[in-house]
Amino acid sequence: MKSRNNKTTLILPPPTAGGRDELAPFLKAKDLPKKGSTKLTLLGEGHKSSSQFGEGIDVVCKIGIKQYILTIRFDSPDHRSPNYRHLFERFGDDIRKWKGTVKVARKKHMGHEYVAVMD
């Protein structure tokens, strides 16, 4: 920090080159083939998220070598989340144990496409 006229000015360092610290894109239905299923690898990382659609979890995952964030809503009194139930039953309540491969597919509900966990 530099001081000018008894005021403290914060001088910021330039961003690092390479973009490795960029956030992964959110996985959307359009990222999957229109038919069939795709192998999705969960990496055992995630954090709680909140959106206009409710509380959930953002899970770090990969399809091939491309990394994504998969948002999964928690169950609530007015909404059941099959994706959350499948993953919770398979991997448990510790996000660090959410490691492994699952099949996902592009599905449609009430005119909107979404990512569905198949197993």
N, C-alpha and C positions, 0 to 999 in steps of 0.2 A: 504494500500500500504506500502511496505517496501522499505527502501532506502539502497542500497549497492554501495559502492564506488562512491558516488555522482550520481548514476543512479537510476531512479525511476522504480521499478518493480511492475507490477500489479499482485496481487495474486487473482485468481478467486475462487469464492465459488463453491463447488460441486453442480451438478444439483439436484433438488429435486426428491425424489422417487415417484413412483405412476403413472407417465405418463399421468396425467389428462390434462396437458397442451399441449399434442401432437395435431398436426393438424389432422383434419378429412380427410379421403381419398376422392378423387374426385369420384363422382358418374359416373359410366361407364355403357354402355348398358349391359355388361355381368353381372352386379349386379342385373338386372331385369329378371323376367321369360321370356322365349322365346315367350310365347303367353299370351294374356290377358293384363290387366292393373294392376297397383300397386298404392296404395295411398302413396303420398309423402307429408310430412308436412313441409311447409316453416316456418322458425323461425324468420323472420323479421330482419335478420342480413346479411350483405354482404359487399363487397367492389369491386371497379373497378379493372378489370384485363386486361392484354394485352398479347397476344400470337402471334405466327406466323399466326394464323387464323384471327386476328383482335382484336378490342376493345370489351369489354364485362363486365360482372359482375359475380363474384363468390358469390353464394347464399348459406347460411347455411341451411341445411334441414335434415330431418330424414325419414327413412323407418323403422317402428317399433321402436326399441330402438337404432338402429345404426345411428350415425350421419355421414353426408356426406357434400361435397361441390359440388354444381351443377353449372357448368360454362355455362353461356348463352351469346351468341354473340349479340351485338347491331345490329340493321339494319344499312346497309351502302349502298351507291349507287350501288354497284355491288353484294350485298347479302342481301336478306330478311331473317329475322329470325322469323319463326312462333312461336317458344317458347317465345321469347322476347315479341312479339306482344300480345300473349295470356295473359301472366303474367302482362304486363303493362296495358292492357285494364281492367283486373280484379282487380288489386291491386293499380294501380296508379304510380306516379313518386317518391314516398317516400319509400325507402327500408324498413324502420321500419314498414310500413303497409303491407309488403309482409308476412303476417302471415295467415296460414290456410292450408287446404288440397286440393291438386290437384291430378288428375290421370295422371300417366305417363306410357309410354309403350316403348318397345324395337322396333325400326324401322330400316329400311335399306334404304340407298340412295347411288346410284353409287357404290355399293359393300361394303359400310362402315356402320356399325351399330352405332346408336346414341340413346339418350334418347329424346323422344318426349313428350311434354306436350299435354295432350288430352283435357283438359277443362280449 
